[in-house]
Amino acid sequence: MDLSKFIKENPENLTQLIKDNLDEKETMVISYRYGLIDGKNHDIAETAMYAGVSEARVNSIEYFALKKLETALSEDSDQRTIDEVGFSVRTYHALKFARINKVSDLANLTMPELEKIRGIGEKSKQEILEKLKEFYSA
């Protein structure tokens, strides 16, 4: 995703998009890295110092935050439900029990969040990853 281009073209929409989709740490990292705080883009080392985390953690936070923003910008996937993916009954019911209804909600989960869902084991995780890959490449 070309976030720099999106920032220049839609600064008012970006603020709302970040507010609606990112947690506090993700907002801090994205805002600092892409110059939303002081108008200057910052490198990984500077952002790590600012956020009080390691450079590796900044990379991870940035990756997942950009993934969330990209998913949020994708109008198509935003409204599509997990019913359209074709999960096994067990996986489908586990996701529904966890109140995950949209494909975008599922795609925004981190692996630790996914592992915390009751009824999601190794087979279900593999199924979810494969189905999401198929879903987004179609």
N, C-alpha and C positions, 0 to 999 in steps of 0.2 A: 504494500500500500504506500502511495506517495503522500505521506502525512504533511510534508512541507507544502506541497501544492494545495492540499485541502485546507491547511491553516491560512494560507494567503487568500484563498477564495471564499472561505466561510468562517471567519474568526468567531462570529457570534454563535454559529451552529456548533462549532467545536467545543466551546465552553459547556453548552448544554449536553452535548454528546458525552463528554468526559464526566460530567456530573451524574448523568443517568446510568453510566456503564462501568465506571472504575471506582475502586475503593480508594481510601486515603493515600496509601503508599504508592499505588499505581498512578494516581493523579499527580503526586509530588514528583515522581520520576519522569513522567511524560512532560509535565509542565516545565520542569527544569531542563531536560534534555533538548526540548524543541523550542525553547526561548519564550514560553508563554508567561514566565514570571518577570524576566528583565529584558526581553527582546533579543537575547543572545543565546544561541545554541551552545550547549555544554557537552564536553566529552564524558566518557564513562567514569573516569577517575574523579572529575569534578562533581559529577552527579552522585557518586558513591559517598564522597565526603559530605555533600549537602544533605543526603538522605540518611547518613549514618549507617550505611550497610556496605558490604563488600562489592567489588566490581562485578564479581560473578552474579551476585544477587541482583544488581542493577540490570544486568543482561537478561536475567530470568524475568524480573518484573516487567521490563520493557517489552520483551517478547510476548508475554501473556496479555499485557495491556493493549498492545497493537493488535493482537489477535481478537480481543474483545471489541475494539473499535472497528476493525475490519468487518467483523460479523454484524455489528450494529449498523454499519453503513450499507450492508447488503440487504436491500429491501426484500428480495426474494426469500432468503432464508429466515428473515425476521418473523414472518407470519406463518411459515410452514410448521406443521406439528409433527411430533415423533410418530404419529399414526402412519405417516407417509413413508417412513423409512423401512418398515418391514422387520422389526426386531422379533426375536423369539418371544414366546409368551412370558417366560420367566423374566427376561430383561425388560420387556415392555411394562410389566406390572411393577417391577422394582422402581423403574423411572417414574411411573405414574404415582406410586406411593410416596416418592420423594418430591412430588409436585413439579416434576420437570415435564412440561408439555410442549415446548417449542424446541425445534432443532437448534436454534441459536442459543437457547439456555443450556442445552447439552454441550454444544461446542465451546461454550465459555467456561465450562468446568475445568479445573486443574486436575491432574491425576490424583493428588491426595483427597480432593473433594469427591471425586468419583469413587474412590476406594472406601469412603465413609458411608456410602449409600448402602443401606441394608439390602441384601440379596444380590449385590454386585460382586461377583468373584472374578477369578482370572479369566474364565471362559466368557463371561459377560463383558468384561473390559475389552477383550480381543474382539468380540462381536461388535461392540460399540465403535471401536476404532476403525474396523473394516467397513462398517455400514456408513460412518461419517465420511470416510475417504471416498466411498462410492457415491454418496449423496452429493458431495461437493464437486466431484469430478464429472458428474452427469450434466 
